[in-house]
Amino acid sequence: MTDTQPDTSPVAEHLAAVDLGSNSFHMVVARLDDGHLKIIDRIKEMVRLGGGLDENNNLSEEAQERALACLKRFGERVKDLPYGNVAAVGTNTLRMSNNAREFLFRAQLALGHPISVIGGREEARLIYLGVSHSLASDEGQRFVMDIGGGSTELIIGEGFEPIHLESLHMGCVSMSRRFFADGRLGKKSWRRANTAAHLELRPFKKNFRQIGWESATGASGTIKAVHSVIQAMGIDPYVITLEGMYAVRDAMIAAGRVDKLELPGLSEERRPVFAGGLAVLIATFEALRIDKMRVSDGALREGLIYDRLGRFQHQDIRVKTVADMQKRFQVSPSHARRVSKTAHDLFCLVEKDWGLTLEHSELLHWAASLHEVGLIISHSGYQRHGAYMIDNADLPGFSLEEQDWMSVLVRCHRRKISPALFETLPSTEREAAMKLAVLLRIATVLHRSRDDETASIKKMEIDGHKIKIRFRKHDLDNRLLLSADLKQEANDLKAIGFKLKFK
């Protein structure tokens, strides 16, 4: 075990990544050969999940069925891969959807592996990771851009580390629906789309210009499609330029309508959302003064593969994220470690009886590591401050669901507790979350003195929600405060239906 994370990683031989994008679903499968990843399979299907969002941001049943059918096919390819070797994430559409939780339950059954929804900055980080592994390592600072169906990610980084990243609420699907929904490609539609994209870019363009970069690279469907059209039109065989995109836009204006559009190099499936994506790319070139952009084969799914491999090889970005947050908000690493260790020891005692999993162990560890983060604001009610901070922070490496779990556990680790505090989690997970909260609460009580040494637990008996802790003989005799705290804890836990006894 390290100071920050238990060693629970499976052996990675084959890894897979699934990207549930707003426009397309992608899957890549890779094999690890002599420490190097080799992509052995790629699958892409145009699902248009973002097109299934109604005016209330609910996914239509038709869009869900398209997505589930695709995931069942993907599931056939990865059904034999071990649990944990498949990283699957949803992006902007699932971030926006009000009924995403219900869809994800069905989607995970179809794929046969867990699916997480990630935030925009986490998406940007993973995109950069995937692109940077496909480029030469001696290029200095690089600008990376990815236009998805519902969001656009902009990143400046060096080597494999992002320096500055943003996620913008515009993409090829959303912009096409907003400005080209009637199929018309006239100048007025382009002007309106260009103005909207510039307004979205306006708060960020100054910082990006000031930081600067030596090279610009684009990733994923829209940018690849623009490059293919520019090549096929004989404009430039190697890179995307603003002049080249103006020529493509002029050809689209001349066509007048999407159904009359015949651009060389543009696939039939890409045609309905091409205008919106091109409008975003043109505005970004103009706003950030990009001269030229090449295209990378790496993208979000490759970034997922490398991120998962890093976890297996003890290079988990989550370890750095938690350590950085501890340092920034003056959390005591030594106290966090002792609480995490005791919580893990308790977890091992009840894991089988309570039906807990490896993922639950990790969530308990991260929550224990950050349970005092709210102290920097106020000691009074610091569990509430900490929960808010975790829920709203950008935490590289963590999914939005993992942040929800951590927030709930930190919120519930002390003082009054009630079932209502767990309602932000799926109903199927609330029972497990309560059990983890109980373990974290007991661990923090045992270390209230902030010493490494505390009363030693000889035995822990579990019968449903009934907990009996037997300490070593005389261990509580001289720990009157601890005994009082445990009595108070036993009283507090009654609110969520747990009975704690100790002697």
Secondary structure, DSSP 4 states (H G I P E B T S, - for coil): --SS----PPP-SEEEEEEE-SSEEEEEEEEEETTEEEEEEEEEEE--SGGGB-TTS-B-HHHHHHHHHHHHHHHHHHTTSPTTSEEEEE-HHHHH-TTHHHHHHHHHHHHSS--EE--HHHHHHHHHHHHHTTS-TTS-EEEEEEE-SS-EEEEEEETTEEEEEEEES--HHHHHHHHSTTSB--HHHHHHHHHHHHHHHHHHHHHHHHH--SEEEEEHHHHHHHHHHHHHTTS-SS-EEHHHHHHHHHHHHHH-BGGG---TT--TTTHHHHHHHHHHHHHHHHHHT--EEEE-S--HHHHHHHHHHHHHTT--HHHHHHHHHHHHTT--HHHHHHHHHHHHHHHHHHHHHHT--HHHHHHHHHHHHTTTGGGGT-STTHHHHHHHHHHHS--TT--HHHHHHHHHHHHTSSS---GGGGTTS-GGGHHHHHHHHHHHHHHHHHTTT--S--PPEEEEEEETTEEEEEEPTTTTTT-HHHHHHHHHHHHHHGGGT-EEEE-
